[in-house]
Structures are given as structure tokens and as C-alpha cells.
Amino acid sequence: MKKSIVSALTTALVVGAASTTFAAANPFSDVPAGHWAYDAVTQLAADGIVEGYGDGTYLGNRNITRYEMAQMIAKAMAKNPSGADKAALDRLAAEFSEELNNLGVRVSNLEKYADKMTWHGELRYTYQSNRFDRKGGKQWRNNVNENLLRLEPVAEVNKHWKLGARIDAAENLEKDTSQDLKLQRAWAEGTYGSLNMKIGTFNDLTSYDRNMMFFNEMSGAEVNFGKVLRAQIRAGRLNTSDNLRYDDSVNHIANYGTLYTGSKYKSNDPLNMQSIALTYAPSKNFSLTGAYYHFQSDIFRNSAYSRSMNDDDANIWEVAPTIRFGKFGIVGAYLKNEKADYYKHSHVIELNYGQSKKDVVGSWMAYASYRYQGMNVSMDGANDGAMYNTKGWEIGTQFTVMKNIQLKAIYFNGEQLHNGQDAEKLFGRCEWFF
């Protein structure tokens, strides 16, 4: 297992070294922030003339080099645009004529091979300390001390389709044990204008509720379409043998459904799901989402879910608004499971400020939130702060100390819903992106 980690790190370093060598050979300086070329390229991108970097992005939040700008211009010229797009492209070509002339055949070669396959990833260190009070004055503690290596390749199939994957390997520094590299996600993604489709195993299930309900992979299909009024439809399943695990004061780490006497849960039961969500976003400062989720599995046949212990499905609806005022943002979400008899509500209200961008040194964000996470709604949420079946206050911050290096800290203080005892967590993370 150790050899797998070493091999993966070696691969990452080789890829990083290759990228560094390429950058060192680049003779062109950055295009300065505020340069008119950025607006011109953004307009060409909106019209489908510029295809970006092959992963669906364009300029992002960083300055690009004159070399990169020339490469994009060369690709766009091959499309022979007309009208306003041609005028914008002619102006760009005149501005970067020296770079285009100097690149010559080299640009033509890049048009064939560049952006077909890219690698990204991160190495991150995480420390967290969980504390739970028990009846009788006893306290249970659990510390996590972990390294995680993550590799994320993206391959361009054609101008509409790409392939993506995520490969993870973790190392437990408390026990000095490690995992083999494991494929977490693999999907195909197609984009046709405002229509986007995904097929395979892809990102976390929920996008609107601050990751309160699920924060893991689903296998299936997803369709997104629309602009001001956006729709998302999903159908697939989750593997409950790997997910739905939590820290609590009774069983420490336990499978959902086995905590309570009389559970009919089986460890390999799949969790089938379908969902639909509508989001109204007339501007970048406001959005409102309404969503409905249906889940079906024998995992729900337990005494903490329903009185009869015979219900095998969950019907969850949610409302989630987001409002921004300059650098301030207010985020909320309310979710309810209509089939559960117990712990059937979850909600969050959050005030945040700023934004931490991994490529902008000194950028930072901070937030404060109140979370209520009923376990029959928040079944496997993002538990960096508030834990499973708890309620309480959470504060956090993230800061970019150097380019592609971020620090993150979270503190949660609340109580457990099933016994009313205290719950507390301290969470810290350092991430190196490449």
C-alpha cells in the first residue's frame, strides 16, 4: 500500500515538473489585469468561437500569458468567424501579431495536441478533534490525522464531450496505515449550449443545501439546462456499504441503521434515488432553488426512521435561497423528509464574507452559520464542521497563503439530537494544489 502512495506521488511530481519546465520555456509575460483582450476573449467564448483550455474553463480568476492568449487566438482564427466576432478577432490578432508570428508552426502543432489531456490534483493534510459528552458525565473523543492524495485527469473527446475522473489515496497518520489508490469518480460530460449532461459516477449528490444531505458520489445520469431559470434532473444510486457513516457518542463509527435495535438494514443495500431541482437566478447576487428528492432502500427500515419500521423510501423537499451584498453573502436551506417519523428536518443559515481563490495570494473568506442536521435528512453530509445528527453554531475561515496553497479552519459547538449531550469539533486543513 505504501508503494502505491509513493508511485502516485512520483506521478504527480513528474507531471508537475513537466508543467514547470514548459512554463520556464515560455518567453511571454502575463497579459495585465484589466487589459481589453480579456473582454474580447470572453465575448468570443460566449459566441462559441474560443474553446478555452479543454476543461470547460476560459480565463478563470488569473492572468494568462501572452503565449496562452496567442494560442487561443490561433485556434479561433481557424474557425473563420464573421461579423462582430471577426472584428474582435482581427483586433486581437493585431495586438498579439508578434507572438503569433514567432510561434508559427508551433501553434499549429499545439492545435492538434494541446488540451486533449490535462492533470490536476492536490495533496492535503487534515486534522480534526471530535468530542461528545455522554450521560453520566463521560466524554468520548476521536482525533483524525490524515494525508490525502487526489488526482483528477480530464480528457477532451471532441468540442462537446470530455471525460473526467477522480483518484484518491489516504494515509492515516495516527495508525501509520495507508490505502491503495481508489477510483472515486469516472464520468462522461457533454455540453451543447445551455444543455449539460453527465453519465457515470460523478460529484456529490446535492448542490444547493450547503452539502447537508449527502456529500459523496452517485452513479447514474444528470441533465442540466437553462440559464436564468435552470433545471437539474438526476437518477441513479449510492453505495451504502461505503457511505452513510458517522461519529456519535453511542457507537463511535457506526453504519446508519445498525445503531437502533430491530434494524432490518443490510450492509449491501443500494440507495436508489431520483431528483429534480429548479433554480431561478436573475443575477449573480440572487438565486432561489426548489428541489425534490426520492430515495428507496431497506436502509430506512429501522426504529429511528419510522414507528412501523416498514417504510423503505424517503421523500425530501428543500428550499434554498442565496443573496449577496458586495462581498457579503447570506445562504439558507430548509429540508424536510415527509416519510420519516423522527429527525426529519434539516436547516442552515449562513453569513459569509469574501472569497478565497487558490491562485490569488492573500485572498480569504470567513463565515458563521447555524446548522440543524436531522439524521433522516442529513444522512451523509459534509461533516467538516457540524456532525451527524447534531445542531449548533459553526464558524470557519479559509486563506490563500501562497499561490495554490490554502489553509482552512472550522470550529463547531452544539449538541447531539438523540440525547441532548454536548458535541464539539475542531477542524484544520492545509491543501497544496497542482
C-alpha positions as CSV (number, residue, x, y, z in Angstrom):
1,M,0.0,0.0,0.0
2,K,2.9,2.3,0.8
3,K,4.3,1.7,-2.7
4,S,1.0,2.9,-4.2
5,I,1.3,6.2,-2.4
6,V,4.9,6.6,-3.4
7,S,4.1,5.8,-7.1
8,A,1.2,8.2,-7.1
9,L,3.4,11.0,-5.6
10,T,6.1,10.3,-8.2
11,T,3.5,10.6,-11.0
12,A,2.2,13.9,-9.6
13,L,5.8,15.2,-9.3
14,V,6.6,14.2,-12.8
15,V,3.5,15.9,-14.1
16,G,4.3,19.0,-12.0
17,A,7.9,19.0,-13.2
18,A,6.8,18.8,-16.8
19,S,4.4,21.7,-16.3
20,T,7.2,23.8,-14.6
21,T,9.6,23.1,-17.5
22,F,7.0,24.2,-20.0
23,A,6.4,27.4,-18.1
24,A,10.1,28.2,-17.8
25,A,10.4,27.9,-21.6
26,N,7.5,30.3,-22.1
27,P,9.1,33.6,-23.4
28,F,6.0,35.7,-22.9
29,S,4.9,37.8,-20.0
30,D,1.4,37.9,-18.4
31,V,-1.4,39.9,-20.0
32,P,-2.0,42.5,-17.3
33,A,-5.3,42.6,-15.3
34,G,-7.8,44.9,-16.9
35,H,-6.4,44.5,-20.5
36,W,-9.1,44.8,-23.1
37,A,-8.2,41.4,-24.5
38,Y,-9.9,39.7,-21.6
39,D,-13.3,41.2,-22.5
40,A,-12.8,40.4,-26.2
41,V,-12.0,36.7,-25.5
42,T,-14.9,36.5,-23.0
43,Q,-17.3,37.7,-25.8
44,L,-15.7,35.2,-28.3
45,A,-16.2,32.4,-25.7
46,A,-19.8,33.3,-25.2
47,D,-20.3,33.1,-29.0
48,G,-18.5,29.7,-29.2
49,I,-15.5,31.0,-31.1
50,V,-13.0,30.4,-28.3
51,E,-13.0,26.9,-26.7
52,G,-10.9,27.7,-23.6
53,Y,-8.5,25.2,-22.1
54,G,-10.3,22.0,-22.9
55,D,-11.8,21.5,-19.4
56,G,-14.7,23.9,-19.9
57,T,-12.9,27.0,-18.4
58,Y,-11.7,30.1,-20.1
59,L,-9.8,32.8,-18.2
60,G,-10.8,31.8,-14.7
61,N,-9.6,34.1,-11.9
62,R,-6.0,34.6,-13.0
63,N,-4.0,36.5,-15.6
64,I,-2.9,34.5,-18.6
65,T,0.3,34.8,-20.5
66,R,0.7,36.3,-24.0
67,Y,1.6,32.8,-25.1
68,E,-1.7,31.4,-23.9
69,M,-3.6,34.3,-25.5
70,A,-1.9,33.7,-28.8
71,Q,-2.7,30.0,-28.7
72,M,-6.4,30.8,-28.2
73,I,-6.4,33.4,-31.0
74,A,-4.7,30.9,-33.4
75,K,-7.4,28.3,-32.7
76,A,-10.2,30.8,-33.1
77,M,-8.8,32.1,-36.4
78,A,-9.1,28.5,-37.8
79,K,-12.9,28.8,-37.4
80,N,-13.1,31.8,-39.8
81,P,-15.7,33.8,-37.8
82,S,-17.7,36.6,-39.4
83,G,-19.3,39.9,-38.3
84,A,-18.5,41.3,-34.8
85,D,-16.6,38.2,-33.9
86,K,-14.2,38.6,-36.8
87,A,-13.7,42.2,-36.0
88,A,-12.8,41.3,-32.4
89,L,-10.5,38.5,-33.5
90,D,-8.8,40.8,-36.0
91,R,-8.1,43.3,-33.3
92,L,-6.7,40.6,-31.0
93,A,-4.5,39.2,-33.8
94,A,-3.1,42.7,-34.4
95,E,-2.4,43.1,-30.7
96,F,-0.6,39.8,-30.5
97,S,0.8,39.6,-34.0
98,E,4.4,39.3,-32.8
99,E,3.6,36.3,-30.6
100,L,1.6,34.7,-33.4
101,N,4.4,35.2,-35.9
102,N,7.0,33.9,-33.5
103,L,5.0,30.8,-32.7
104,G,4.4,29.8,-36.3
105,V,4.3,26.1,-36.8
106,R,4.5,25.5,-33.1
107,V,0.9,26.8,-32.7
108,S,-0.3,24.5,-35.4
109,N,1.1,21.6,-33.6
110,L,-0.5,22.7,-30.4
111,E,-3.9,22.9,-32.1
112,K,-3.6,19.1,-32.7
113,Y,-2.3,18.0,-29.3
114,A,-2.8,20.7,-26.7
115,D,-5.6,20.4,-24.1
116,K,-6.5,16.8,-25.1
117,M,-5.4,15.5,-21.6
118,T,-4.8,17.6,-18.5
119,W,-4.0,16.6,-14.9
120,H,-4.9,18.4,-11.8
121,G,-5.0,17.4,-8.2
122,E,-4.0,18.1,-4.6
123,L,-2.2,16.8,-1.6
124,R,-3.9,17.8,1.7
125,Y,-3.3,17.3,5.4
126,T,-6.3,17.2,7.7
127,Y,-6.6,17.3,11.5
128,Q,-9.8,17.2,13.4
129,S,-10.7,16.6,17.0
130,N,-14.3,15.4,17.8
131,R,-15.7,15.4,21.4
132,F,-19.0,14.0,22.5
133,D,-20.5,14.1,26.0
134,R,-22.3,11.0,27.3
135,K,-24.9,10.7,30.0
136,G,-23.2,10.2,33.4
137,G,-20.5,12.8,32.7
138,K,-18.3,10.6,30.5
139,Q,-16.8,12.0,27.3
140,W,-15.8,10.3,24.1
141,R,-13.1,11.8,21.9
142,N,-11.9,10.9,18.5
143,N,-9.0,12.5,16.5
144,V,-8.4,12.3,12.8
145,N,-4.8,12.9,11.5
146,E,-4.7,12.2,7.7
147,N,-3.0,12.9,4.4
148,L,-4.9,12.6,1.2
149,L,-3.5,12.5,-2.4
150,R,-6.1,13.3,-5.1
151,L,-5.5,13.1,-8.9
152,E,-8.0,14.5,-11.3
153,P,-7.4,13.8,-15.0
154,V,-9.6,15.4,-17.7
155,A,-9.6,14.2,-21.3
156,E,-11.1,16.0,-24.3
157,V,-13.1,13.8,-26.7
158,N,-14.3,16.5,-29.0
159,K,-15.6,20.0,-28.8
160,H,-18.8,18.8,-27.0
161,W,-17.6,15.9,-24.8
162,K,-15.0,15.3,-22.2
163,L,-14.1,12.6,-19.8
164,G,-13.3,13.1,-16.1
165,A,-12.1,11.0,-13.1
166,R,-11.0,11.3,-9.5
167,I,-8.5,9.0,-7.9
168,D,-7.8,9.2,-4.2
169,A,-5.4,7.6,-1.7
170,A,-5.4,8.3,2.1
171,E,-2.9,7.8,4.8
172,N,-3.9,7.6,8.5
173,L,-1.0,9.2,10.4
174,E,-2.4,8.1,13.7
175,K,-2.1,4.4,12.9
176,D,0.5,4.7,10.2
177,T,-1.7,2.9,7.6
178,S,-2.5,3.8,4.1
179,Q,-5.0,2.9,1.3
180,D,-4.3,1.9,-2.2
181,L,-5.2,4.3,-4.9
182,K,-9.0,4.1,-5.5
183,L,-11.1,5.3,-8.4
184,Q,-13.8,7.6,-6.8
185,R,-15.3,9.1,-9.9
186,A,-15.4,8.4,-13.6
187,W,-17.8,10.2,-15.9
188,A,-18.5,11.5,-19.4
189,E,-19.8,15.0,-19.8
190,G,-21.4,16.6,-22.8
191,T,-22.2,20.3,-23.3
192,Y,-24.4,21.7,-26.1
193,G,-25.1,25.4,-25.4
194,S,-27.0,25.6,-22.1
195,L,-27.6,21.8,-22.1
196,N,-25.1,19.8,-19.9
197,M,-25.2,16.1,-19.4
198,K,-23.2,13.7,-17.2
199,I,-23.1,9.9,-17.2
200,G,-21.1,7.7,-14.9
201,T,-20.0,8.2,-11.3
202,F,-19.7,11.9,-10.5
203,N,-19.7,14.6,-8.0
204,D,-21.7,14.9,-4.7
205,L,-25.4,14.5,-4.9
206,T,-26.6,17.9,-3.6
207,S,-25.6,21.3,-4.9
208,Y,-27.9,23.6,-3.1
209,D,-28.2,22.8,0.6
210,R,-24.6,23.6,1.6
211,N,-23.9,19.8,1.4
212,M,-26.1,19.0,4.3
213,M,-27.9,15.9,2.9
214,F,-25.2,14.0,1.0
215,F,-21.6,14.7,0.2
216,N,-20.5,11.7,-1.8
217,E,-20.6,10.2,-5.3
218,M,-23.6,8.9,-7.2
219,S,-23.7,6.5,-10.1
220,G,-26.2,7.4,-12.8
221,A,-27.1,10.3,-15.0
222,E,-27.6,14.1,-14.7
223,V,-29.1,16.6,-17.1
224,N,-28.8,20.4,-16.6
225,F,-30.4,23.0,-18.9
226,G,-31.5,26.6,-18.9
227,K,-29.8,29.9,-17.9
228,V,-31.9,32.3,-15.8
229,L,-34.2,29.5,-14.9
230,R,-32.2,26.3,-14.6
231,A,-33.4,22.8,-14.2
232,Q,-31.5,19.7,-13.0
233,I,-32.7,16.1,-13.2
234,R,-30.8,13.2,-11.7
235,A,-31.3,9.5,-11.4
236,G,-29.0,6.8,-10.1
237,R,-27.9,5.1,-6.9
238,L,-25.5,5.4,-4.0
239,N,-23.5,2.5,-2.4
240,T,-24.5,2.4,1.2
241,S,-21.8,-0.1,2.2
242,D,-19.2,2.7,1.8
243,N,-21.3,5.7,2.8
244,L,-23.7,6.8,5.5
245,R,-21.2,6.5,8.3
246,Y,-20.9,8.9,11.2
247,D,-19.4,9.7,14.6
248,D,-21.7,9.5,17.6
249,S,-21.5,9.0,21.3
250,V,-23.0,5.6,21.3
251,N,-21.2,3.5,18.7
252,H,-18.4,5.9,17.7
253,I,-18.2,5.0,14.0
254,A,-21.4,3.1,13.0
255,N,-23.4,2.3,9.9
256,Y,-26.7,4.1,9.6
257,G,-29.5,1.7,10.5
258,T,-27.4,-0.6,12.8
259,L,-27.5,1.9,15.8
260,Y,-31.0,1.0,16.8
261,T,-32.4,-2.3,18.0
262,G,-34.5,-4.2,15.4
263,S,-33.0,-2.6,12.3
264,K,-33.6,-4.5,9.1
265,Y,-30.7,-2.8,7.4
266,K,-28.4,-4.9,5.2
267,S,-24.9,-3.5,4.6
268,N,-25.0,-4.0,0.8
269,D,-28.4,-2.4,0.2
270,P,-28.3,0.1,-2.6
271,L,-29.8,3.6,-2.2
272,N,-31.8,4.3,-5.3
273,M,-32.6,8.0,-6.0
274,Q,-34.3,10.4,-8.4
275,S,-34.3,14.2,-8.0
276,I,-35.4,17.3,-9.8
277,A,-34.4,20.9,-9.0
278,L,-35.4,24.3,-10.4
279,T,-33.2,27.4,-9.8
280,Y,-34.1,30.9,-10.5
281,A,-31.0,33.1,-10.8
282,P,-31.8,36.5,-12.4
283,S,-28.4,37.9,-11.3
284,K,-25.2,36.8,-9.7
285,N,-26.5,38.4,-6.4
286,F,-29.6,36.3,-6.0
287,S,-30.8,32.7,-6.6
288,L,-33.7,30.6,-5.3
289,T,-33.8,26.8,-5.6
290,G,-36.6,24.4,-5.0
291,A,-35.9,20.7,-5.2
292,Y,-37.5,17.3,-4.6
293,Y,-35.6,14.0,-3.9
294,H,-36.8,10.5,-3.7
295,F,-34.7,7.6,-2.2
296,Q,-35.6,4.0,-1.9
297,S,-33.7,1.3,0.2
298,D,-34.2,-1.2,3.0
299,I,-31.8,1.0,4.9
300,F,-34.8,3.1,6.1
301,R,-36.4,0.1,7.8
302,N,-35.2,0.9,11.3
303,S,-36.7,2.1,14.6
304,A,-35.1,5.6,14.3
305,Y,-36.8,6.2,11.0
306,S,-40.4,5.2,11.4
307,R,-42.7,3.7,14.0
308,S,-43.7,0.8,11.7
309,M,-40.2,0.0,10.6
310,N,-41.7,-0.9,7.2
311,D,-41.0,2.3,5.2
312,D,-38.3,1.8,2.7
313,D,-38.3,5.2,1.0
314,A,-37.6,8.9,1.7
315,N,-39.4,11.9,0.1
316,I,-37.4,15.0,0.8
317,W,-38.1,18.6,-0.4
318,E,-36.0,21.7,0.0
319,V,-35.9,25.4,-0.5
320,A,-32.5,27.1,-0.7
321,P,-32.0,30.9,-1.3
322,T,-28.7,32.8,-1.8
323,I,-28.3,36.6,-1.5
324,R,-25.2,38.6,-2.0
325,F,-24.4,42.2,-1.0
326,G,-21.0,43.1,-2.3
327,K,-18.5,40.8,-0.5
328,F,-21.2,39.6,1.9
329,G,-23.4,36.6,1.3
330,I,-26.4,35.1,3.0
331,V,-27.1,31.4,2.3
332,G,-30.0,29.4,3.7
333,A,-31.6,26.0,3.2
334,Y,-34.6,24.1,4.7
335,L,-35.2,20.4,4.1
336,K,-37.9,18.0,5.3
337,N,-38.4,14.3,4.9
338,E,-42.1,13.6,4.6
339,K,-41.8,9.8,5.1
340,A,-39.7,9.9,8.4
341,D,-41.3,10.0,11.8
342,Y,-38.1,11.1,13.6
343,Y,-35.2,13.5,12.9
344,K,-37.0,14.6,9.7
345,H,-35.8,18.2,9.5
346,S,-32.5,19.9,8.5
347,H,-31.8,23.6,8.0
348,V,-28.9,26.0,7.8
349,I,-28.5,29.8,7.8
350,E,-25.0,31.2,6.9
351,L,-23.4,34.6,6.7
352,N,-20.2,34.7,4.8
353,Y,-17.7,37.3,3.6
354,G,-15.1,37.4,0.9
355,Q,-13.7,34.6,-1.3
356,S,-10.6,32.5,-1.1
357,K,-9.1,31.9,-4.5
358,K,-6.3,29.4,-4.6
359,D,-4.4,31.3,-7.3
360,V,-4.8,34.8,-5.6
361,V,-2.3,35.2,-2.7
362,G,-3.9,36.8,0.4
363,S,-7.5,36.2,-0.7
364,W,-9.6,34.9,2.2
365,M,-13.2,34.2,3.3
366,A,-14.9,33.7,6.6
367,Y,-18.4,32.5,7.6
368,A,-20.7,31.9,10.6
369,S,-23.6,29.6,10.4
370,Y,-26.3,27.7,12.5
371,R,-26.9,24.2,11.5
372,Y,-29.6,21.7,12.4
373,Q,-28.9,18.3,10.8
374,G,-31.6,15.6,11.5
375,M,-30.1,12.3,10.6
376,N,-33.1,11.2,8.4
377,V,-32.4,14.1,6.1
378,S,-28.7,14.8,6.6
379,M,-27.7,11.2,6.1
380,D,-24.1,11.7,5.0
381,G,-23.4,15.4,4.7
382,A,-20.2,17.3,4.6
383,N,-19.1,16.9,8.2
384,D,-16.0,19.2,8.3
385,G,-17.9,21.2,11.0
386,A,-21.3,20.1,12.3
387,M,-21.5,16.3,12.8
388,Y,-24.2,13.7,12.1
389,N,-27.5,14.3,14.0
390,T,-26.4,17.5,15.7
391,K,-27.4,21.1,15.9
392,G,-25.3,24.2,16.8
393,W,-23.1,27.0,15.7
394,E,-20.2,26.8,13.3
395,I,-17.6,29.3,12.3
396,G,-14.9,28.9,9.7
397,T,-12.3,30.6,7.5
398,Q,-10.0,29.9,4.5
399,F,-6.9,31.8,3.5
400,T,-4.6,31.5,0.5
401,V,-1.1,31.9,2.0
402,M,0.8,31.3,-1.3
403,K,-0.3,30.5,-4.8
404,N,-2.0,27.1,-4.8
405,I,-1.6,26.7,-1.1
406,Q,-4.6,27.2,1.2
407,L,-5.3,26.9,4.9
408,K,-8.8,26.1,6.3
409,A,-10.1,26.1,9.9
410,I,-13.6,25.3,11.3
411,Y,-15.0,25.2,14.9
412,F,-18.4,23.7,15.8
413,N,-20.1,23.8,19.1
414,G,-23.6,22.3,19.6
415,E,-25.4,19.2,20.9
416,Q,-26.5,15.8,19.8
417,L,-30.1,15.5,18.8
418,H,-30.7,11.9,20.0
419,N,-29.5,12.5,23.6
420,G,-29.1,16.3,24.1
421,Q,-25.5,16.0,25.1
422,D,-22.7,18.4,24.0
423,A,-20.9,17.9,20.7
424,E,-17.7,19.9,19.7
425,K,-15.3,19.8,16.8
426,L,-12.1,21.5,15.8
427,F,-11.1,21.1,12.2
428,G,-8.0,22.2,10.3
429,R,-6.7,21.5,6.8
430,C,-3.8,22.6,4.6
431,E,-4.1,22.0,0.8
432,W,-1.4,22.0,-1.9
433,F,-2.9,22.2,-5.4
434,F,-1.1,21.3,-8.7
